[in-house]
Amino acid sequence: MEQVIDAVEGKSELSEKALLLTFDDGYIDNYAFAFPILEEFGIQGSFFIPGKTFTTHQLLDVNKIHYILASADICKLVEDVKKEMDYYRGIEFDYAPTDDLFNEYAVESRFDIKETIFVKRMLQTVLPERLRNTISSNLFEKYVGVPEEQLAYELYMTEEQIRTMKRHGMFIGLHGYDHYWLGKLPKEQMKKDLDKALDTLDEFIDRKRWVMNYPYGSYNQDVLDYIKMKGACVGLTTEVRIADICMDAALELPRLDCNDFPPKSENYKRYDI
C-alpha cells in the first residue's frame, strides 16, 4: 500500500502489473487464513477494519443481516420485514408505504436477488436507524437464536491480532466505525463516525497519510472533502474495474471484488489484467 501512496503522490511509479490485495471488515479469517499465507509468500495485505469490531462485543449491522439472511427463507423473511414496517409505521416513525419502498428498492444486483436487496436496503440504510436496529434485533432473535456477543467474538479479529499483523508488515486502514453508508448520513453524523474510527485506529495508522475504504462503496463530496481534510491520501471504492493511478482520483480508486474471481465467477476476464 505504501507503494500505491507514493505513486499517487507522484514520488514513484508502480510496475505495469502491480497488484494490491485488500481485505474488508476485520473478520477473523483474515488473521487465521489470509495473514499466514501472505507471510509465507512475503506479500503485504491491506486490511480495512471498522472500529466497532474490536472495541465492542456487538455485530455490525451488515453481519447481523447476513446471519438473518442465511437462517431464513427469503420469501418468509421479506414478509416479516414488511409486517414489522407496517407495525411500527405511525407509532413513532414515518416513512413511505411498504409496497412503494419494495418497488423502489427491490432491484437485483450483481450478486443478490431483488428480495435480498430489499431486506438489505431496509435494514441497512432506508429506514430510520433506531427502527432498523429494532427490526433487525427482532429478526435476529427469531431466526438466528444465538447470542450476538458470542457471534461477534467468533467473527472478528481482536485488537492484539490486528497489532500482530501490523507488526509483521501488514497495512491497516479505515473502514468507518459503525460500517455506515457514509454517503447517506447527515453530514455531522458522518464526521462523528469517521472521527471515532480515526481515534479507534490511531495506533495503527499515520494520521497525516492514511487510507479510506468506503463501507458499501458509499460516499459523496462531503465525505471526500472531510477525509481529505483529516489526512486521507487514498480512497478505495467498490466501482468494479482496474485502477489507473494516472487517471483515477486518488480518493476514488476502483477495485475488483473477490467474487469477480473463481470459484464465484470469471468476471475478471472482462478486464485487462
C-alpha positions in Angstrom: 0.0 0.0 0.0 2.9 2.4 0.7 3.9 2.0 -2.9 0.4 2.9 -4.1 0.5 6.0 -1.8 3.9 7.0 -3.2 2.6 6.6 -6.7 -0.5 8.6 -6.1 1.7 11.4 -4.6 4.0 11.3 -7.6 7.0 10.1 -5.7 7.4 6.8 -7.6 5.8 4.6 -10.3 4.1 1.3 -10.0 5.1 -1.7 -12.1 2.9 -2.5 -15.1 1.2 -5.4 -13.4 1.1 -4.1 -9.9 -1.5 -5.8 -7.6 -2.9 -4.6 -4.3 -4.7 -7.1 -2.1 -7.4 -5.6 0.2 -9.4 -7.2 2.9 -12.5 -5.5 4.3 -14.4 -5.7 7.6 -11.9 -7.2 10.1 -13.0 -10.8 10.0 -11.1 -13.4 12.0 -10.4 -15.4 8.8 -8.2 -12.6 7.7 -5.9 -13.3 10.6 -6.3 -17.1 10.7 -6.0 -17.9 7.0 -5.0 -14.9 4.8 -2.3 -13.5 7.1 -0.2 -16.7 7.3 -0.3 -17.2 3.5 0.7 -13.6 2.9 3.5 -14.0 5.4 4.7 -17.2 3.7 4.9 -15.6 0.3 6.2 -12.2 1.5 3.2 -10.3 0.3 1.6 -7.4 2.1 -2.1 -7.3 2.6 -4.1 -4.1 3.3 -6.8 -4.7 6.0 -9.6 -2.2 6.5 -11.3 -2.6 9.8 -14.4 -1.0 11.3 -13.6 0.4 14.7 -16.6 -1.2 16.3 -15.5 -4.8 15.5 -12.7 -4.8 18.1 -13.9 -2.3 20.6 -17.4 -3.8 21.4 -19.0 -7.2 21.6 -21.6 -6.3 19.0 -22.1 -7.4 15.4 -22.0 -4.8 12.7 -25.4 -4.4 11.1 -24.1 -5.8 7.8 -23.2 -9.1 9.6 -26.3 -9.3 11.7 -28.3 -9.0 8.4 -26.1 -11.7 6.8 -26.8 -14.1 9.7 -30.6 -13.4 9.3 -30.5 -14.0 5.6 -28.5 -17.2 6.0 -31.0 -18.6 8.5 -34.3 -17.6 7.0 -36.3 -18.5 3.9 -36.1 -15.3 1.8 -39.8 -15.1 0.9 -40.8 -15.5 4.6 -38.2 -13.0 5.6 -39.5 -10.4 3.2 -43.0 -10.8 4.6 -41.7 -10.5 8.1 -39.8 -7.3 7.3 -42.9 -5.9 5.7 -45.0 -6.8 8.7 -42.5 -5.1 11.0 -42.5 -2.0 8.9 -46.3 -1.8 8.8 -46.5 -2.4 12.6 -44.1 0.5 13.5 -45.3 3.0 10.9 -47.1 5.8 12.6 -46.3 4.7 16.1 -43.1 6.7 16.3 -41.6 6.6 12.8 -42.8 8.0 9.5 -41.7 6.5 6.1 -43.2 5.7 2.7 -45.7 2.9 2.2 -44.2 -0.5 2.3 -45.2 -1.5 -1.3 -43.7 1.7 -2.6 -40.4 1.0 -0.9 -40.4 -2.6 -2.2 -41.0 -1.4 -5.7 -38.2 1.2 -5.4 -35.5 -0.8 -3.7 -36.1 -4.4 -4.6 -33.7 -4.3 -7.6 -31.5 -7.3 -8.4 -27.7 -6.6 -8.0 -24.6 -8.3 -9.3 -24.7 -10.9 -6.6 -28.2 -10.7 -4.9 -31.8 -11.3 -6.0 -34.2 -8.4 -5.6 -35.8 -9.8 -2.4 -32.4 -10.0 -0.7 -31.6 -6.4 -1.8 -34.9 -5.2 -0.4 -34.1 -6.7 3.0 -30.6 -5.3 3.0 -31.6 -1.8 2.0 -34.4 -1.5 4.5 -32.2 -2.7 7.4 -29.0 -1.0 6.3 -30.0 2.5 5.3 -33.6 3.3 4.2 -35.5 3.0 7.5 -34.6 5.3 10.5 -31.6 3.9 12.3 -33.3 3.2 15.6 -36.1 1.3 13.8 -33.6 -0.6 11.7 -31.9 -1.7 15.0 -35.2 -2.8 16.5 -36.4 -4.8 13.5 -33.0 -6.5 12.9 -32.8 -7.4 16.6 -36.3 -8.9 16.4 -35.5 -10.9 13.3 -32.1 -11.9 14.7 -33.7 -13.4 17.8 -36.4 -15.2 15.7 -34.2 -16.7 13.0 -30.7 -17.0 14.5 -31.2 -17.6 18.2 -27.6 -17.3 19.2 -26.3 -14.5 21.5 -24.9 -11.7 19.4 -21.9 -11.3 21.7 -20.9 -14.9 21.0 -21.0 -14.5 17.2 -19.2 -11.2 17.4 -16.4 -12.8 19.4 -16.1 -15.6 16.8 -16.4 -13.4 13.8 -13.9 -10.5 14.2 -10.2 -10.0 14.9 -9.1 -8.8 18.3 -7.0 -5.7 18.8 -4.0 -7.8 19.6 -4.4 -9.8 16.4 -4.5 -6.5 14.4 -1.4 -5.3 16.3 0.4 -8.5 15.3 -0.4 -8.1 11.7 0.7 -4.5 11.7 4.0 -5.6 13.4 4.5 -8.1 10.6 4.2 -5.5 7.9 0.5 -5.6 7.0 -1.2 -2.3 6.2 -4.2 -1.2 8.3 -6.7 1.3 7.0 -10.1 2.9 7.9 -13.5 1.4 7.1 -15.6 3.7 9.3 -16.5 2.9 12.8 -20.1 1.5 12.5 -19.8 0.5 8.9 -22.5 3.0 7.9 -23.4 4.1 4.4 -21.4 7.3 4.8 -22.7 8.9 1.7 -26.3 8.7 3.1 -25.6 10.0 6.6 -26.3 13.6 7.7 -23.0 15.5 7.5 -22.4 15.8 11.2 -23.1 12.1 11.8 -20.7 11.2 9.0 -18.0 13.3 10.6 -18.7 11.8 14.0 -18.4 8.2 12.7 -15.1 9.0 10.9 -13.6 10.8 13.9 -14.5 7.8 16.1 -12.8 5.5 13.6 -9.7 7.6 13.4 -9.5 7.7 17.2 -10.0 3.9 17.5 -7.4 3.1 14.9 -4.9 5.8 15.9 -2.3 3.2 16.9 -2.4 1.5 13.5 -2.4 4.5 11.1 -0.5 7.6 10.1 -2.9 10.4 10.8 -1.2 12.5 8.1 -1.2 9.8 5.4 -4.0 7.2 5.9 -6.2 5.2 3.5 -10.0 5.2 3.5 -12.1 2.2 2.3 -15.8 3.3 2.0 -18.3 0.8 3.6 -20.7 -0.4 0.9 -18.8 1.9 -1.5 -21.0 4.7 -0.2 -19.6 8.3 -0.2 -20.3 11.7 -1.5 -18.5 15.0 -1.9 -18.9 15.9 1.8 -17.2 12.6 2.7 -14.4 13.2 0.2 -13.8 16.7 1.5 -13.8 15.6 5.1 -11.4 12.7 4.8 -9.0 14.8 2.7 -9.1 17.5 5.4 -8.4 14.8 8.1 -5.3 13.4 6.2 -6.6 10.7 3.9 -4.3 10.3 0.8 -6.0 7.3 -0.9 -9.6 6.1 -1.0 -10.9 2.7 -2.2 -14.4 2.3 -3.7 -16.5 -0.6 -4.9 -16.5 0.5 -8.5 -15.6 -2.6 -10.5 -12.6 -2.1 -12.8 -8.8 -1.8 -12.8 -7.4 1.3 -11.1 -5.4 3.7 -13.2 -3.2 5.8 -10.8 -2.6 8.3 -13.5 -6.2 8.8 -14.4 -8.4 8.0 -11.4 -8.9 10.4 -8.5 -6.7 9.3 -5.6 -9.7 9.2 -3.2 -11.9 7.2 -5.6 -9.8 4.2 -6.8 -11.8 1.3 -8.2 -11.3 -2.4 -7.3 -12.2 -5.9 -8.4 -14.2 -7.9 -5.8 -13.2 -11.4 -4.7 -16.5 -12.5 -6.3 -15.1 -11.5 -9.7 -12.7 -14.4 -9.4 -13.1 -18.2 -9.3 -14.8 -20.1 -7.8 -17.6 -17.5 -7.7 -17.2 -16.2 -11.3 -14.8 -15.3 -14.0 -15.8 -11.7 -14.3 -12.1 -10.7 -14.0 -11.6 -11.8 -17.6 -13.6 -8.7 -18.8 -10.7 -6.6 -17.7 -7.1 -6.3 -18.9 -5.2 -8.0 -16.1 
